[in-house]
Structure formats: structure tokens, C-alpha cells
Amino acid sequence: MNFEVEDFRKRPPPEDIGKWPLWIVPVRFINGYLFKLVFILIFFPIFFFGYMPTLEVFFLYFLIYDMLEYNNIKRRIDDGQ
């Protein structure tokens, strides 16, 4: 056993962020969440397509983004980050 590399202490239990549509973004991930939200929903469509999407498309993009970001943050919390 290499005690300098391996950590045998018990990990704290992973924080509970809730289930998908009613989840809460943890404080340490909020900056990245908001930056990616603004970039993907506003700057990305304007830069590549030249227009802002309609409210229906904006809401659909938001749901897809939020679901993917929930899975990403949930995985990062489970991995201990």
C-alpha cells in the first residue's frame, strides 16, 4: 500500500441536489452553469445562425441544456469533485 498516494479516509456523503426538474445548482458550480447558460442560449445562436430563437425554441434549448447540465453536475458530485 502506498499511503502517500491512496487516501483511505471515508469520503463525506455526496450532497443531494434533488431530482431533475426541481434540482438546485450547488454554489461551487453556479459560475460555470450561468456562463454556459448564457453562452449556449444567447451567444451561440446569434454567432452561428444570426438570430435569437423564438420563445418556444429558447425554452426547448433551456430544457435540453438543463437536463444535460444536471447529469454532468450529478456525475461530478458522485466522482468526488
mmCIF file as gemmi writes it, N, C-alpha and C atoms, coordinates in Angstrom:
data_model
loop_
_atom_site.group_PDB
_atom_site.id
_atom_site.type_symbol
_atom_site.label_atom_id
_atom_site.label_alt_id
_atom_site.label_comp_id
_atom_site.label_asym_id
_atom_site.label_entity_id
_atom_site.label_seq_id
_atom_site.pdbx_PDB_ins_code
_atom_site.Cartn_x
_atom_site.Cartn_y
_atom_site.Cartn_z
_atom_site.occupancy
_atom_site.B_iso_or_equiv
_atom_site.pdbx_formal_charge
_atom_site.auth_seq_id
_atom_site.auth_asym_id
_atom_site.pdbx_PDB_model_num
ATOM 1 N N . MET Axp A 1 ? 0.834 -1.185 0 1 0 ? 1 A 1
ATOM 2 C CA . MET Axp A 1 ? 0 0 0 1 0 ? 1 A 1
ATOM 3 C C . MET Axp A 1 ? 0.875 1.243 0 1 0 ? 1 A 1
ATOM 4 N N . ASN Axp A 2 ? 0.509 2.175 -0.804 1 0 ? 2 A 1
ATOM 5 C CA . ASN Axp A 2 ? 1.235 3.426 -0.895 1 0 ? 2 A 1
ATOM 6 C C . ASN Axp A 2 ? 0.392 4.5 -0.214 1 0 ? 2 A 1
ATOM 7 N N . PHE Axp A 3 ? 0.743 4.802 1.028 1 0 ? 3 A 1
ATOM 8 C CA . PHE Axp A 3 ? -0.064 5.736 1.809 1 0 ? 3 A 1
ATOM 9 C C . PHE Axp A 3 ? 0.094 7.183 1.348 1 0 ? 3 A 1
ATOM 10 N N . GLU Axp A 4 ? 1.14 7.466 0.571 1 0 ? 4 A 1
ATOM 11 C CA . GLU Axp A 4 ? 1.308 8.827 0.089 1 0 ? 4 A 1
ATOM 12 C C . GLU Axp A 4 ? 0.359 9.142 -1.07 1 0 ? 4 A 1
ATOM 13 N N . VAL Axp A 5 ? -0.124 8.135 -1.746 1 0 ? 5 A 1
ATOM 14 C CA . VAL Axp A 5 ? -0.971 8.345 -2.907 1 0 ? 5 A 1
ATOM 15 C C . VAL Axp A 5 ? -2.427 8.024 -2.6 1 0 ? 5 A 1
ATOM 16 N N . GLU Axp A 6 ? -2.667 6.907 -1.928 1 0 ? 6 A 1
ATOM 17 C CA . GLU Axp A 6 ? -4.031 6.46 -1.68 1 0 ? 6 A 1
ATOM 18 C C . GLU Axp A 6 ? -4.575 7.085 -0.403 1 0 ? 6 A 1
ATOM 19 N N . ASP Axp A 7 ? -5.802 7.489 -0.442 1 0 ? 7 A 1
ATOM 20 C CA . ASP Axp A 7 ? -6.457 8.098 0.707 1 0 ? 7 A 1
ATOM 21 C C . ASP Axp A 7 ? -7.519 7.131 1.209 1 0 ? 7 A 1
ATOM 22 N N . PHE Axp A 8 ? -7.308 6.617 2.419 1 0 ? 8 A 1
ATOM 23 C CA . PHE Axp A 8 ? -8.211 5.611 2.961 1 0 ? 8 A 1
ATOM 24 C C . PHE Axp A 8 ? -9.249 6.198 3.902 1 0 ? 8 A 1
ATOM 25 N N . ARG Axp A 9 ? -9.29 7.514 4.008 1 0 ? 9 A 1
ATOM 26 C CA . ARG Axp A 9 ? -10.311 8.124 4.848 1 0 ? 9 A 1
ATOM 27 C C . ARG Axp A 9 ? -11.67 8.001 4.18 1 0 ? 9 A 1
ATOM 28 N N . LYS Axp A 10 ? -12.707 7.969 5.009 1 0 ? 10 A 1
ATOM 29 C CA . LYS Axp A 10 ? -14.052 7.904 4.452 1 0 ? 10 A 1
ATOM 30 C C . LYS Axp A 10 ? -14.389 9.236 3.795 1 0 ? 10 A 1
ATOM 31 N N . ARG Axp A 11 ? -14.986 9.151 2.634 1 0 ? 11 A 1
ATOM 32 C CA . ARG Axp A 11 ? -15.433 10.36 1.952 1 0 ? 11 A 1
ATOM 33 C C . ARG Axp A 11 ? -16.709 10.855 2.606 1 0 ? 11 A 1
ATOM 34 N N . PRO Axp A 12 ? -16.903 12.157 2.612 1 0 ? 12 A 1
ATOM 35 C CA . PRO Axp A 12 ? -18.198 12.654 3.103 1 0 ? 12 A 1
ATOM 36 C C . PRO Axp A 12 ? -19.29 12.221 2.13 1 0 ? 12 A 1
ATOM 37 N N . PRO Axp A 13 ? -20.496 12.072 2.615 1 0 ? 13 A 1
ATOM 38 C CA . PRO Axp A 13 ? -21.569 11.658 1.703 1 0 ? 13 A 1
ATOM 39 C C . PRO Axp A 13 ? -21.794 12.722 0.629 1 0 ? 13 A 1
ATOM 40 N N . PRO Axp A 14 ? -22.089 12.281 -0.594 1 0 ? 14 A 1
ATOM 41 C CA . PRO Axp A 14 ? -22.322 13.277 -1.652 1 0 ? 14 A 1
ATOM 42 C C . PRO Axp A 14 ? -23.551 14.12 -1.345 1 0 ? 14 A 1
ATOM 43 N N . GLU Axp A 15 ? -23.461 15.396 -1.703 1 0 ? 15 A 1
ATOM 44 C CA . GLU Axp A 15 ? -24.579 16.29 -1.416 1 0 ? 15 A 1
ATOM 45 C C . GLU Axp A 15 ? -25.764 15.965 -2.313 1 0 ? 15 A 1
ATOM 46 N N . ASP Axp A 16 ? -26.931 16.226 -1.808 1 0 ? 16 A 1
ATOM 47 C CA . ASP Axp A 16 ? -28.159 15.939 -2.541 1 0 ? 16 A 1
ATOM 48 C C . ASP Axp A 16 ? -28.612 17.207 -3.252 1 0 ? 16 A 1
ATOM 49 N N . ILE Axp A 17 ? -28.673 17.146 -4.577 1 0 ? 17 A 1
ATOM 50 C CA . ILE Axp A 17 ? -29.111 18.31 -5.341 1 0 ? 17 A 1
ATOM 51 C C . ILE Axp A 17 ? -30.547 18.161 -5.816 1 0 ? 17 A 1
ATOM 52 N N . GLY Axp A 18 ? -31.176 17.048 -5.513 1 0 ? 18 A 1
ATOM 53 C CA . GLY Axp A 18 ? -32.571 16.841 -5.88 1 0 ? 18 A 1
ATOM 54 C C . GLY Axp A 18 ? -32.712 16.129 -7.21 1 0 ? 18 A 1
ATOM 55 N N . LYS Axp A 19 ? -33.932 15.91 -7.6 1 0 ? 19 A 1
ATOM 56 C CA . LYS Axp A 19 ? -34.232 15.269 -8.886 1 0 ? 19 A 1
ATOM 57 C C . LYS Axp A 19 ? -34.283 16.337 -9.978 1 0 ? 19 A 1
ATOM 58 N N . TRP Axp A 20 ? -34.307 15.895 -11.235 1 0 ? 20 A 1
ATOM 59 C CA . TRP Axp A 20 ? -34.025 16.802 -12.332 1 0 ? 20 A 1
ATOM 60 C C . TRP Axp A 20 ? -34.867 18.061 -12.423 1 0 ? 20 A 1
ATOM 61 N N . PRO Axp A 21 ? -36.15 18.062 -12.602 1 0 ? 21 A 1
ATOM 62 C CA . PRO Axp A 21 ? -36.73 19.378 -12.905 1 0 ? 21 A 1
ATOM 63 C C . PRO Axp A 21 ? -36.694 20.351 -11.734 1 0 ? 21 A 1
ATOM 64 N N . LEU Axp A 22 ? -36.548 19.847 -10.518 1 0 ? 22 A 1
ATOM 65 C CA . LEU Axp A 22 ? -36.566 20.724 -9.339 1 0 ? 22 A 1
ATOM 66 C C . LEU Axp A 22 ? -35.227 20.727 -8.613 1 0 ? 22 A 1
ATOM 67 N N . TRP Axp A 23 ? -34.144 20.554 -9.335 1 0 ? 23 A 1
ATOM 68 C CA . TRP Axp A 23 ? -32.838 20.464 -8.697 1 0 ? 23 A 1
ATOM 69 C C . TRP Axp A 23 ? -32.279 21.839 -8.384 1 0 ? 23 A 1
ATOM 70 N N . ILE Axp A 24 ? -31.286 21.871 -7.496 1 0 ? 24 A 1
ATOM 71 C CA . ILE Axp A 24 ? -30.641 23.11 -7.068 1 0 ? 24 A 1
ATOM 72 C C . ILE Axp A 24 ? -29.171 23.038 -7.472 1 0 ? 24 A 1
ATOM 73 N N . VAL Axp A 25 ? -28.692 24.049 -8.168 1 0 ? 25 A 1
ATOM 74 C CA . VAL Axp A 25 ? -27.291 24.093 -8.573 1 0 ? 25 A 1
ATOM 75 C C . VAL Axp A 25 ? -26.449 24.403 -7.341 1 0 ? 25 A 1
ATOM 76 N N . PRO Axp A 26 ? -25.446 23.563 -7.021 1 0 ? 26 A 1
ATOM 77 C CA . PRO Axp A 26 ? -24.584 23.859 -5.873 1 0 ? 26 A 1
ATOM 78 C C . PRO Axp A 26 ? -23.814 25.164 -6.087 1 0 ? 26 A 1
ATOM 79 N N . VAL Axp A 27 ? -23.457 25.802 -4.997 1 0 ? 27 A 1
ATOM 80 C CA . VAL Axp A 27 ? -22.815 27.119 -5.056 1 0 ? 27 A 1
ATOM 81 C C . VAL Axp A 27 ? -21.502 27.058 -5.828 1 0 ? 27 A 1
ATOM 82 N N . ARG Axp A 28 ? -20.739 25.992 -5.678 1 0 ? 28 A 1
ATOM 83 C CA . ARG Axp A 28 ? -19.427 25.93 -6.337 1 0 ? 28 A 1
ATOM 84 C C . ARG Axp A 28 ? -19.529 25.739 -7.852 1 0 ? 28 A 1
ATOM 85 N N . PHE Axp A 29 ? -20.693 25.373 -8.358 1 0 ? 29 A 1
ATOM 86 C CA . PHE Axp A 29 ? -20.877 25.184 -9.793 1 0 ? 29 A 1
ATOM 87 C C . PHE Axp A 29 ? -21.684 26.306 -10.443 1 0 ? 29 A 1
ATOM 88 N N . ILE Axp A 30 ? -22.105 27.307 -9.709 1 0 ? 30 A 1
ATOM 89 C CA . ILE Axp A 30 ? -23.042 28.299 -10.241 1 0 ? 30 A 1
ATOM 90 C C . ILE Axp A 30 ? -22.408 29.189 -11.313 1 0 ? 30 A 1
ATOM 91 N N . ASN Axp A 31 ? -21.127 29.544 -11.169 1 0 ? 31 A 1
ATOM 92 C CA . ASN Axp A 31 ? -20.488 30.404 -12.175 1 0 ? 31 A 1
ATOM 93 C C . ASN Axp A 31 ? -20.412 29.713 -13.531 1 0 ? 31 A 1
ATOM 94 N N . GLY Axp A 32 ? -19.972 28.464 -13.54 1 0 ? 32 A 1
ATOM 95 C CA . GLY Axp A 32 ? -19.902 27.717 -14.792 1 0 ? 32 A 1
ATOM 96 C C . GLY Axp A 32 ? -21.266 27.478 -15.396 1 0 ? 32 A 1
ATOM 97 N N . TYR Axp A 33 ? -22.25 27.212 -14.535 1 0 ? 33 A 1
ATOM 98 C CA . TYR Axp A 33 ? -23.618 26.971 -15.013 1 0 ? 33 A 1
ATOM 99 C C . TYR Axp A 33 ? -24.162 28.217 -15.707 1 0 ? 33 A 1
ATOM 100 N N . LEU Axp A 34 ? -24.022 29.367 -15.079 1 0 ? 34 A 1
ATOM 101 C CA . LEU Axp A 34 ? -24.548 30.602 -15.671 1 0 ? 34 A 1
ATOM 102 C C . LEU Axp A 34 ? -23.785 31.01 -16.927 1 0 ? 34 A 1
ATOM 103 N N . PHE Axp A 35 ? -22.462 30.835 -16.918 1 0 ? 35 A 1
ATOM 104 C CA . PHE Axp A 35 ? -21.672 31.182 -18.099 1 0 ? 35 A 1
ATOM 105 C C . PHE Axp A 35 ? -22.083 30.328 -19.293 1 0 ? 35 A 1
ATOM 106 N N . LYS Axp A 36 ? -22.171 29.006 -19.083 1 0 ? 36 A 1
ATOM 107 C CA . LYS Axp A 36 ? -22.569 28.121 -20.174 1 0 ? 36 A 1
ATOM 108 C C . LYS Axp A 36 ? -24.011 28.377 -20.606 1 0 ? 36 A 1
ATOM 109 N N . LEU Axp A 37 ? -24.869 28.715 -19.659 1 0 ? 37 A 1
ATOM 110 C CA . LEU Axp A 37 ? -26.266 29.005 -19.98 1 0 ? 37 A 1
ATOM 111 C C . LEU Axp A 37 ? -26.366 30.208 -20.915 1 0 ? 37 A 1
ATOM 112 N N . VAL Axp A 38 ? -25.694 31.288 -20.571 1 0 ? 38 A 1
ATOM 113 C CA . VAL Axp A 38 ? -25.735 32.497 -21.402 1 0 ? 38 A 1
ATOM 114 C C . VAL Axp A 38 ? -25.062 32.244 -22.743 1 0 ? 38 A 1
ATOM 115 N N . PHE Axp A 39 ? -23.938 31.542 -22.743 1 0 ? 39 A 1
ATOM 116 C CA . PHE Axp A 39 ? -23.22 31.287 -23.988 1 0 ? 39 A 1
ATOM 117 C C . PHE Axp A 39 ? -24.037 30.418 -24.936 1 0 ? 39 A 1
ATOM 118 N N . ILE Axp A 40 ? -24.585 29.316 -24.427 1 0 ? 40 A 1
ATOM 119 C CA . ILE Axp A 40 ? -25.295 28.375 -25.293 1 0 ? 40 A 1
ATOM 120 C C . ILE Axp A 40 ? -26.651 28.92 -25.732 1 0 ? 40 A 1
ATOM 121 N N . LEU Axp A 41 ? -27.353 29.612 -24.86 1 0 ? 41 A 1
ATOM 122 C CA . LEU Axp A 41 ? -28.706 30.051 -25.21 1 0 ? 41 A 1
ATOM 123 C C . LEU Axp A 41 ? -28.757 31.404 -25.912 1 0 ? 41 A 1
ATOM 124 N N . ILE Axp A 42 ? -27.733 32.241 -25.759 1 0 ? 42 A 1
ATOM 125 C CA . ILE Axp A 42 ? -27.79 33.573 -26.37 1 0 ? 42 A 1
ATOM 126 C C . ILE Axp A 42 ? -26.688 33.759 -27.411 1 0 ? 42 A 1
ATOM 127 N N . PHE Axp A 43 ? -25.416 33.646 -27.017 1 0 ? 43 A 1
ATOM 128 C CA . PHE Axp A 43 ? -24.324 33.955 -27.936 1 0 ? 43 A 1
ATOM 129 C C . PHE Axp A 43 ? -24.154 32.918 -29.04 1 0 ? 43 A 1
ATOM 130 N N . PHE Axp A 44 ? -24.319 31.655 -28.727 1 0 ? 44 A 1
ATOM 131 C CA . PHE Axp A 44 ? -24.145 30.595 -29.725 1 0 ? 44 A 1
ATOM 132 C C . PHE Axp A 44 ? -25.116 30.733 -30.9 1 0 ? 44 A 1
ATOM 133 N N . PRO Axp A 45 ? -26.434 30.869 -30.664 1 0 ? 45 A 1
ATOM 134 C CA . PRO Axp A 45 ? -27.343 31.019 -31.816 1 0 ? 45 A 1
ATOM 135 C C . PRO Axp A 45 ? -27.116 32.314 -32.606 1 0 ? 45 A 1
ATOM 136 N N . ILE Axp A 46 ? -26.798 33.4 -31.916 1 0 ? 46 A 1
ATOM 137 C CA . ILE Axp A 46 ? -26.574 34.666 -32.627 1 0 ? 46 A 1
ATOM 138 C C . ILE Axp A 46 ? -25.313 34.579 -33.484 1 0 ? 46 A 1
ATOM 139 N N . PHE Axp A 47 ? -24.256 33.995 -32.952 1 0 ? 47 A 1
ATOM 140 C CA . PHE Axp A 47 ? -22.99 33.922 -33.68 1 0 ? 47 A 1
ATOM 141 C C . PHE Axp A 47 ? -23.077 32.984 -34.883 1 0 ? 47 A 1
ATOM 142 N N . PHE Axp A 48 ? -23.669 31.802 -34.696 1 0 ? 48 A 1
ATOM 143 C CA . PHE Axp A 48 ? -23.692 30.821 -35.78 1 0 ? 48 A 1
ATOM 144 C C . PHE Axp A 48 ? -24.893 30.957 -36.717 1 0 ? 48 A 1
ATOM 145 N N . PHE Axp A 49 ? -26.042 31.366 -36.203 1 0 ? 49 A 1
ATOM 146 C CA . PHE Axp A 49 ? -27.237 31.424 -37.035 1 0 ? 49 A 1
ATOM 147 C C . PHE Axp A 49 ? -27.681 32.852 -37.336 1 0 ? 49 A 1
ATOM 148 N N . GLY Axp A 50 ? -27.214 33.819 -36.572 1 0 ? 50 A 1
ATOM 149 C CA . GLY Axp A 50 ? -27.518 35.209 -36.849 1 0 ? 50 A 1
ATOM 150 C C . GLY Axp A 50 ? -28.842 35.707 -36.314 1 0 ? 50 A 1
ATOM 151 N N . TYR Axp A 51 ? -29.491 34.962 -35.443 1 0 ? 51 A 1
ATOM 152 C CA . TYR Axp A 51 ? -30.767 35.419 -34.887 1 0 ? 51 A 1
ATOM 153 C C . TYR Axp A 51 ? -30.979 34.81 -33.512 1 0 ? 51 A 1
ATOM 154 N N . MET Axp A 52 ? -31.876 35.442 -32.756 1 0 ? 52 A 1
ATOM 155 C CA . MET Axp A 52 ? -32.3 34.873 -31.475 1 0 ? 52 A 1
ATOM 156 C C . MET Axp A 52 ? -33.456 33.921 -31.736 1 0 ? 52 A 1
ATOM 157 N N . PRO Axp A 53 ? -33.447 32.76 -31.119 1 0 ? 53 A 1
ATOM 158 C CA . PRO Axp A 53 ? -34.569 31.836 -31.337 1 0 ? 53 A 1
ATOM 159 C C . PRO Axp A 53 ? -35.857 32.36 -30.702 1 0 ? 53 A 1
ATOM 160 N N . THR Axp A 54 ? -36.967 31.827 -31.151 1 0 ? 54 A 1
ATOM 161 C CA . THR Axp A 54 ? -38.261 32.199 -30.581 1 0 ? 54 A 1
ATOM 162 C C . THR Axp A 54 ? -38.35 31.688 -29.148 1 0 ? 54 A 1
ATOM 163 N N . LEU Axp A 55 ? -39.362 32.111 -28.436 1 0 ? 55 A 1
ATOM 164 C CA . LEU Axp A 55 ? -39.505 31.697 -27.038 1 0 ? 55 A 1
ATOM 165 C C . LEU Axp A 55 ? -39.673 30.193 -26.898 1 0 ? 55 A 1
ATOM 166 N N . GLU Axp A 56 ? -40.395 29.568 -27.824 1 0 ? 56 A 1
ATOM 167 C CA . GLU Axp A 56 ? -40.594 28.123 -27.751 1 0 ? 56 A 1
ATOM 168 C C . GLU Axp A 56 ? -39.274 27.377 -27.929 1 0 ? 56 A 1
ATOM 169 N N . VAL Axp A 57 ? -38.496 27.79 -28.912 1 0 ? 57 A 1
ATOM 170 C CA . VAL Axp A 57 ? -37.2 27.152 -29.158 1 0 ? 57 A 1
ATOM 171 C C . VAL Axp A 57 ? -36.249 27.451 -28.006 1 0 ? 57 A 1
ATOM 172 N N . PHE Axp A 58 ? -36.269 28.678 -27.498 1 0 ? 58 A 1
ATOM 173 C CA . PHE Axp A 58 ? -35.437 29.048 -26.359 1 0 ? 58 A 1
ATOM 174 C C . PHE Axp A 58 ? -35.756 28.16 -25.158 1 0 ? 58 A 1
ATOM 175 N N . PHE Axp A 59 ? -37.041 27.944 -24.88 1 0 ? 59 A 1
ATOM 176 C CA . PHE Axp A 59 ? -37.453 27.099 -23.767 1 0 ? 59 A 1
ATOM 177 C C . PHE Axp A 59 ? -37.031 25.653 -23.996 1 0 ? 59 A 1
ATOM 178 N N . LEU Axp A 60 ? -37.145 25.154 -25.221 1 0 ? 60 A 1
ATOM 179 C CA . LEU Axp A 60 ? -36.713 23.791 -25.535 1 0 ? 60 A 1
ATOM 180 C C . LEU Axp A 60 ? -35.205 23.649 -25.35 1 0 ? 60 A 1
ATOM 181 N N . TYR Axp A 61 ? -34.43 24.614 -25.837 1 0 ? 61 A 1
ATOM 182 C CA . TYR Axp A 61 ? -32.983 24.595 -25.643 1 0 ? 61 A 1
ATOM 183 C C . TYR Axp A 61 ? -32.635 24.638 -24.159 1 0 ? 61 A 1
ATOM 184 N N . PHE Axp A 62 ? -33.381 25.439 -23.397 1 0 ? 62 A 1
ATOM 185 C CA . PHE Axp A 62 ? -33.125 25.523 -21.963 1 0 ? 62 A 1
ATOM 186 C C . PHE Axp A 62 ? -33.379 24.183 -21.283 1 0 ? 62 A 1
ATOM 187 N N . LEU Axp A 63 ? -34.459 23.503 -21.639 1 0 ? 63 A 1
ATOM 188 C CA . LEU Axp A 63 ? -34.743 22.193 -21.043 1 0 ? 63 A 1
ATOM 189 C C . LEU Axp A 63 ? -33.653 21.179 -21.373 1 0 ? 63 A 1
ATOM 190 N N . ILE Axp A 64 ? -33.217 21.165 -22.622 1 0 ? 64 A 1
ATOM 191 C CA . ILE Axp A 64 ? -32.155 20.239 -23.018 1 0 ? 64 A 1
ATOM 192 C C . ILE Axp A 64 ? -30.863 20.58 -22.292 1 0 ? 64 A 1
ATOM 193 N N . TYR Axp A 65 ? -30.501 21.866 -22.253 1 0 ? 65 A 1
ATOM 194 C CA . TYR Axp A 65 ? -29.285 22.282 -21.562 1 0 ? 65 A 1
ATOM 195 C C . TYR Axp A 65 ? -29.35 21.931 -20.08 1 0 ? 65 A 1
ATOM 196 N N . ASP Axp A 66 ? -30.487 22.193 -19.444 1 0 ? 66 A 1
ATOM 197 C CA . ASP Axp A 66 ? -30.621 21.95 -18.015 1 0 ? 66 A 1
ATOM 198 C C . ASP Axp A 66 ? -30.529 20.46 -17.704 1 0 ? 66 A 1
ATOM 199 N N . MET Axp A 67 ? -31.111 19.617 -18.543 1 0 ? 67 A 1
ATOM 200 C CA . MET Axp A 67 ? -31.037 18.179 -18.319 1 0 ? 67 A 1
ATOM 201 C C . MET Axp A 67 ? -29.598 17.679 -18.469 1 0 ? 67 A 1
ATOM 202 N N . LEU Axp A 68 ? -28.896 18.14 -19.487 1 0 ? 68 A 1
ATOM 203 C CA . LEU Axp A 68 ? -27.506 17.725 -19.677 1 0 ? 68 A 1
ATOM 204 C C . LEU Axp A 68 ? -26.609 18.24 -18.555 1 0 ? 68 A 1
ATOM 205 N N . GLU Axp A 69 ? -26.825 19.468 -18.143 1 0 ? 69 A 1
ATOM 206 C CA . GLU Axp A 69 ? -26.015 20.046 -17.067 1 0 ? 69 A 1
ATOM 207 C C . GLU Axp A 69 ? -26.304 19.358 -15.736 1 0 ? 69 A 1
ATOM 208 N N . TYR Axp A 70 ? -27.554 18.973 -15.494 1 0 ? 70 A 1
ATOM 209 C CA . TYR Axp A 70 ? -27.895 18.218 -14.282 1 0 ? 70 A 1
ATOM 210 C C . TYR Axp A 70 ? -27.122 16.903 -14.245 1 0 ? 70 A 1
ATOM 211 N N . ASN Axp A 71 ? -27.124 16.174 -15.361 1 0 ? 71 A 1
ATOM 212 C CA . ASN Axp A 71 ? -26.392 14.904 -15.405 1 0 ? 71 A 1
ATOM 213 C C . ASN Axp A 71 ? -24.898 15.116 -15.214 1 0 ? 71 A 1
ATOM 214 N N . ASN Axp A 72 ? -24.35 16.174 -15.794 1 0 ? 72 A 1
ATOM 215 C CA . ASN Axp A 72 ? -22.929 16.468 -15.662 1 0 ? 72 A 1
ATOM 216 C C . ASN Axp A 72 ? -22.565 16.802 -14.215 1 0 ? 72 A 1
ATOM 217 N N . ILE Axp A 73 ? -23.33 17.667 -13.574 1 0 ? 73 A 1
ATOM 218 C CA . ILE Axp A 73 ? -23.037 18.052 -12.193 1 0 ? 73 A 1
ATOM 219 C C . ILE Axp A 73 ? -23.26 16.879 -11.25 1 0 ? 73 A 1
ATOM 220 N N . LYS Axp A 74 ? -24.291 16.09 -11.485 1 0 ? 74 A 1
ATOM 221 C CA . LYS Axp A 74 ? -24.55 14.909 -10.65 1 0 ? 74 A 1
ATOM 222 C C . LYS Axp A 74 ? -23.381 13.927 -10.739 1 0 ? 74 A 1
ATOM 223 N N . ARG Axp A 75 ? -22.851 13.718 -11.955 1 0 ? 75 A 1
ATOM 224 C CA . ARG Axp A 75 ? -21.704 12.826 -12.143 1 0 ? 75 A 1
ATOM 225 C C . ARG Axp A 75 ? -20.459 13.381 -11.452 1 0 ? 75 A 1
ATOM 226 N N . ARG Axp A 76 ? -20.245 14.686 -11.555 1 0 ? 76 A 1
ATOM 227 C CA . ARG Axp A 76 ? -19.077 15.29 -10.909 1 0 ? 76 A 1
ATOM 228 C C . ARG Axp A 76 ? -19.153 15.174 -9.393 1 0 ? 76 A 1
ATOM 229 N N . ILE Axp A 77 ? -20.346 15.323 -8.823 1 0 ? 77 A 1
ATOM 230 C CA . ILE Axp A 77 ? -20.512 15.184 -7.375 1 0 ? 77 A 1
ATOM 231 C C . ILE Axp A 77 ? -20.281 13.74 -6.959 1 0 ? 77 A 1
ATOM 232 N N . ASP Axp A 78 ? -20.806 12.791 -7.733 1 0 ? 78 A 1
ATOM 233 C CA . ASP Axp A 78 ? -20.621 11.376 -7.404 1 0 ? 78 A 1
ATOM 234 C C . ASP Axp A 78 ? -19.165 10.95 -7.518 1 0 ? 78 A 1
ATOM 235 N N . ASP Axp A 79 ? -18.403 11.583 -8.423 1 0 ? 79 A 1
ATOM 236 C CA . ASP Axp A 79 ? -16.982 11.268 -8.568 1 0 ? 79 A 1
ATOM 237 C C . ASP Axp A 79 ? -16.126 11.926 -7.497 1 0 ? 79 A 1
ATOM 238 N N . GLY Axp A 80 ? -16.702 12.78 -6.688 1 0 ? 80 A 1
ATOM 239 C CA . GLY Axp A 80 ? -15.968 13.392 -5.589 1 0 ? 80 A 1
ATOM 240 C C . GLY Axp A 80 ? -15.352 14.73 -5.905 1 0 ? 80 A 1
ATOM 241 N N . GLN Axp A 81 ? -15.775 15.369 -6.947 1 0 ? 81 A 1
ATOM 242 C CA . GLN Axp A 81 ? -15.195 16.67 -7.302 1 0 ? 81 A 1
ATOM 243 C C . GLN Axp A 81 ? -15.897 17.795 -6.597 1 0 ? 81 A 1
